[in-house]
Every structure is written in structure tokens, then in C-alpha cells.
Amino acid sequence: MKEKVYEFLRTIPKGKVVTYGQIAEYLGNKKLARVVGNILHNNPDEYKYPCYKVVDSKGNLSKHFAFGGIEKQKEKLEREGIIVNGYKVDLDKYKM
């Protein structure tokens, strides 16, 4: 399952985000969203597997982003042209 999550991350286009629930649905069970979060928190390579592109179902960034916290996640998203307002992204505009 872990490998499927990491490979899914590689399919997210530049300037787009996905939710934990989207990844869980890809795995076949929307109830696995928390499991997805745990897998992402143990991401072995932030450059190969861009977990910063994953937000919650309301577009909120992760307070516990594994690679430098919420400010670092915000910075990475903004570098891709994603507008972050108050640590939240507009899912209507940026969701894959």
C-alpha cells in the first residue's frame, strides 16, 4: 500500500494538489485517509515523492508537515504557483 501511495504522489501535476481522501479512494477505500497521512509522514524522499501537494478535505495544509512544518509546505506550494490563503488552498481551483 505504501508504494502505491508514493507512486500516486508522482502523478500530481505541477500547480495541483490532492486530498488524503483522493489518495485513499485511489487505494480503494476512502476510510483510509488517516492511514495515507501516516504513510506520508514517513515519506523517505520529499523530492521523489512530493507529499507537500497533499492537503485535507477542506484544502488546509498540514500542521505536521514532515519536512519543515506548515510554513515549508506553504512555501513549496507557492513556488508552484498555488495561492495559499491562511494555510489553505482553493480546492475548486487547484485540486487535481
N, C-alpha and C positions, 0 to 999 in steps of 0.2 A: 504494500500500500504506500509506503514511504516513497519508493521510487516513482510511483505513478504521480504522486503529489509534486515531486521535484520536476518531473518531466512536464507536467502541466504548466508550471511556472514559466518554463522556457517558451511556451506558445503565446504568452501575453504580449501583444504588440506594444511598441513604444507609444506612450501617451495614453495608455489604457490601464484600468485596474480591474480586479475581480474581487469577489467576496469569498469569505470562508465557505459560505453555503454553496456557491457556484462550484468550488472545488469538491465539496462533499457530494454534490449532485453528480459530478463527473465520476466520482468513485462509486456511485450507485445508491447512496443513502444520505439524504440531506441532514439527517441527525448526526452525521459525523463531523459537523463543523468544528466542534471543540477538539476533536482528535486532529483535524487538519491544523488547528492553531498550535497544538503541541508539537506536531511534526515540523512546522515552520520555525518554531522557537529553537529547534535543534538542527537547523539548516547548516550543513557542513561548508557551504561555499556561497556567500552572498552575491558574488559576481556571476557565477554559473547559474544560480537559482534565485532570481530576483524577487524575494519574498516581500520586499518593500512595496510591491504592487498589489498587495492583498490588504483589504480593509473590511470592516464589519458590514452588516446588512444595511446600516444607515449611512455608510460612507466614512465612518470615523477611523482615524489612524489608530495604531496600536500603542497604548501607553507603555507596553513592554517590548517594543521592537528590539529584536535580539542584537542588532548591530549598531548600537549607539543611542537607542531610545527614540522617542517620538519626534524630536527635533531633526534627527538624522533621516528618519523616514520622510518627513516633510520635505527636507532639502533634496532628497533623491527624486521624489515625485515632481517637485518644481523644476528640477533640471530637465525633466522630460516634457515640460510644458503644461503640466497638470496644475491647475489653480487649487490651492488648499486654503480654505477659509476656516479659521478657528479649529485647525486639526481635523477638518472634514472636507471630503471631496464630493462634487456633484455627480452622483451615480448616473443620472439621466444623460449627462454629457460624457463621462469618462468610462463607464462600465463596458467591458468587452461583451 
